[in-house]
């Protein structure tokens, strides 16, 4: 293992996972991204997941467009409904409503730690929660553990289950497995 690989931190992993859950764009979903993902999966000895990602990537002419379609289908819109909404509120309420009390609780936790979003951002989106975990892992490990236990881990398994059931491409199942691995490891 190289020195660079040994120095990867939980902060960097959370940031990488947050980026991975954003809408796929050519400016970040590049050879460097795939190299980091390959290194991470290799270091974890997740050979099956690595094979799942490598094989289609080599055979699909336009992987970016395929991932954009998959992201939209899973997380933004699909008929008759979004298959795996990336918001904690949806899983915390019986009716699956967006921006419920859990979003406000999340926003309050952010504010207490000096983290803020733009007015239009929904605070309990998985990307923002992972970015926040990266900040906490760096600055306040106890708060990181608290956030995981109180606000992240209660809903994430339900989201993960939906992604695993609905995904047509291997990318997002691998991402949610990585998120599960690193958030559960941190909370032990």
FENHUSUL-V558099 format. One record per pair of residues at least 24 apart in sequence whose C-alpha atoms are under 8 Angstrom apart, sorted by the first residue. I is the first residue (numbers start at 1). J is the second residue. Records with the same first field share a line. If there is no record, write none. Layout:
# FENHUSUL-V558099
I: J, J
This chain:
# FENHUSUL-V558099
5: 39
10: 134, 137, 182
11: 133, 134, 135, 137, 138
12: 134
13: 134
14: 130, 131, 133, 134, 179
15: 130, 131, 134
17: 130, 175, 178, 179
18: 126, 127, 128, 130, 131
19: 127
20: 175
21: 126, 127, 172, 175
22: 127
23: 68, 71, 72
24: 64, 67, 68, 71
25: 64, 68
26: 64
29: 64
49: 170, 174
52: 170
53: 170, 171
67: 169, 171
70: 167, 168, 169
74: 163, 166, 167
83: 162, 163, 166
84: 159, 162, 163, 166
85: 159
86: 125, 126, 159
87: 124, 125, 126
88: 124, 125, 126, 152, 155, 156
89: 124
91: 155, 158, 159
92: 155
99: 124
102: 151
106: 151
109: 147
145: 186, 187
148: 183, 187
149: 187
153: 183
156: 180
